[in-house]
Structures are given as C-alpha cells and as structure tokens.
C-alpha cells in the first residue's frame, strides 16, 4: 500500500497552497477549433525541447514541434473558466455554483482536469505574489 512521506500538517499546507495557485493559459497554446455540437475544443500547443541534445534528436528524428489536443465539453468549460486572474479555489467555487456540486466534488473533478491541462502544457499554475 502507498504511504505518504508527508505529515498531515505538510499535506494540509500543500493543499492550502494549491488552492492559492492561479491557472494561467499558455500563450503558446492556440484554440484552433470549437465544435459547437459536441462542445469539444481543439487546442494546438507548441512543444519545447530543452537542451541541445534534445533539439539534435528532434531534428534528426523530425519530431513534431506542435501537438493538437482535443478537450471534451467539460474540459472546454474548465479551460474557458481560466481567466489568468482567479485562483484555483475561486474557480472551484464558481464551478460549484454553476454545476450544483459540493466543494469536494468540484475540487476532485477540476483537480483532474487542471492536472491534465498542466501536463499537456495548455495551462501553467502560478503562485500569486504576496
């Protein structure tokens, strides 16, 4: 079984800090199409290869420099909510009101979408300056 190496206090601190993060849309990601029937959103992201060795292999293997992702209707709704100003907690609250969910339900759902969008380079979580 998986056991966390963080104490409960450390986990609570991480959770509170994550709620303060501000999701920001990647300026290198472009919406290229929106399917009004299905609600899907097509986003093209510029791929970044760091380091001279990675760039060498990218050129040698003719690797893609862009990738297109398709977000389902909920993913598109989550992406549209990102205004580059609201914190993760504020976006959860808005989603709760709109979809009639509890805070924990909305956090679980949005948490998964934000992880996916971050992993794909569509959004970047930023910590606000205090």
C-alpha positions as CSV (number, residue, x, y, z in Angstrom):
1,X,0.0,0.0,0.0
2,X,1.2,3.5,-0.8
3,X,2.1,5.6,2.3
4,X,2.7,9.4,2.1
5,X,6.0,10.6,3.5
6,X,4.4,13.9,4.3
7,X,3.0,14.6,7.7
8,X,-0.7,15.6,8.0
9,X,0.4,19.2,8.6
10,X,2.6,19.2,5.5
11,X,-0.3,17.7,3.4
12,X,-2.7,20.4,4.7
13,X,-0.1,23.1,3.9
14,X,0.3,21.8,0.3
15,X,-3.5,21.7,-0.1
16,X,-3.9,25.3,1.1
17,X,-1.0,26.4,-1.2
18,X,-2.5,24.6,-4.2
19,X,-5.8,26.4,-3.7
20,X,-3.9,29.7,-4.0
21,X,-2.4,28.8,-7.3
22,X,-3.6,30.8,-10.3
23,X,-4.0,28.8,-13.5
24,X,-2.7,30.8,-16.5
25,X,-3.3,29.9,-20.1
26,X,-0.1,29.1,-22.0
27,X,0.5,31.9,-24.5
28,X,1.9,29.3,-26.9
29,X,-1.3,27.3,-26.9
30,X,-3.9,28.3,-29.5
31,X,-7.6,27.4,-29.8
32,X,-7.9,26.2,-33.4
33,X,-11.5,24.9,-33.5
34,X,-14.6,24.7,-31.3
35,X,-17.2,22.1,-32.1
36,X,-20.5,23.7,-31.2
37,X,-22.4,20.4,-31.5
38,X,-20.2,18.3,-29.2
39,X,-18.7,21.1,-27.2
40,X,-15.2,19.8,-27.9
41,X,-12.3,22.3,-28.1
42,X,-9.2,21.7,-30.2
43,X,-6.0,23.3,-28.9
44,X,-2.6,23.4,-30.6
45,X,0.4,23.6,-28.3
46,X,4.0,24.4,-29.3
47,X,6.3,21.6,-28.0
48,X,9.5,22.7,-26.3
49,X,12.6,20.5,-26.4
50,X,15.1,21.7,-23.8
51,X,18.8,21.3,-24.3
52,X,21.0,20.9,-27.3
53,X,20.9,17.1,-27.2
54,X,17.1,17.0,-27.2
55,X,17.0,19.5,-30.1
56,X,19.5,17.5,-32.0
57,X,17.3,14.3,-31.7
58,X,14.2,16.4,-32.5
59,X,15.8,17.5,-35.8
60,X,17.3,14.1,-36.5
61,X,14.0,12.2,-35.9
62,X,11.9,15.0,-37.4
63,X,9.9,15.1,-34.2
64,X,6.8,17.3,-34.1
65,X,7.1,20.9,-33.0
66,X,3.3,21.2,-32.2
67,X,0.7,18.9,-30.9
68,X,-3.1,19.2,-31.0
69,X,-5.2,18.2,-28.1
70,X,-9.0,17.7,-28.0
71,X,-10.8,18.7,-24.8
72,X,-14.2,17.2,-24.2
73,X,-17.2,19.5,-23.3
74,X,-16.3,19.7,-19.6
75,X,-12.6,20.1,-20.4
76,X,-13.5,23.0,-22.7
77,X,-15.7,24.5,-20.0
78,X,-12.8,24.3,-17.5
79,X,-10.4,25.9,-20.0
80,X,-12.9,28.7,-20.7
81,X,-13.1,29.4,-16.9
82,X,-9.4,30.1,-16.7
83,X,-9.1,33.9,-16.8
84,X,-5.5,34.2,-15.7
85,X,-6.6,36.0,-12.5
86,X,-8.8,33.7,-10.5
87,X,-7.2,31.2,-8.0
88,X,-7.9,27.5,-8.2
89,X,-10.2,27.9,-5.1
90,X,-12.2,30.7,-6.8
91,X,-12.6,28.6,-9.9
92,X,-13.8,25.7,-7.8
93,X,-16.3,28.0,-6.1
94,X,-17.6,29.2,-9.5
95,X,-17.9,25.6,-10.8
96,X,-19.8,24.6,-7.6
97,X,-22.4,27.3,-8.1
98,X,-22.8,26.6,-11.8
99,X,-23.0,22.8,-11.6
100,X,-24.6,22.5,-8.2
101,X,-21.7,20.4,-6.7
102,X,-20.1,20.4,-3.3
103,X,-16.7,21.9,-2.9
104,X,-15.1,18.5,-2.6
105,X,-16.9,17.1,-5.7
106,X,-15.8,20.1,-7.8
107,X,-12.3,20.0,-6.4
108,X,-11.9,16.4,-7.4
109,X,-13.3,17.0,-10.9
110,X,-11.4,20.2,-11.6
111,X,-8.2,18.9,-10.0
112,X,-8.1,16.1,-12.5
113,X,-8.7,18.5,-15.4
114,X,-6.1,21.0,-14.2
115,X,-3.5,18.3,-13.8
116,X,-4.2,17.1,-17.4
117,X,-4.2,20.6,-18.8
118,X,-0.9,21.3,-17.0
119,X,0.7,18.1,-18.1
120,X,-0.2,18.9,-21.7
121,X,1.2,22.4,-21.4
122,X,-2.1,24.1,-22.0
123,X,-2.1,25.9,-18.7
124,X,0.6,26.8,-16.2
125,X,-0.1,27.1,-12.4
126,X,1.4,30.3,-10.9
127,X,1.6,31.2,-7.3
128,X,0.4,34.8,-6.6
129,X,2.9,37.4,-5.2
130,X,2.2,38.2,-1.6
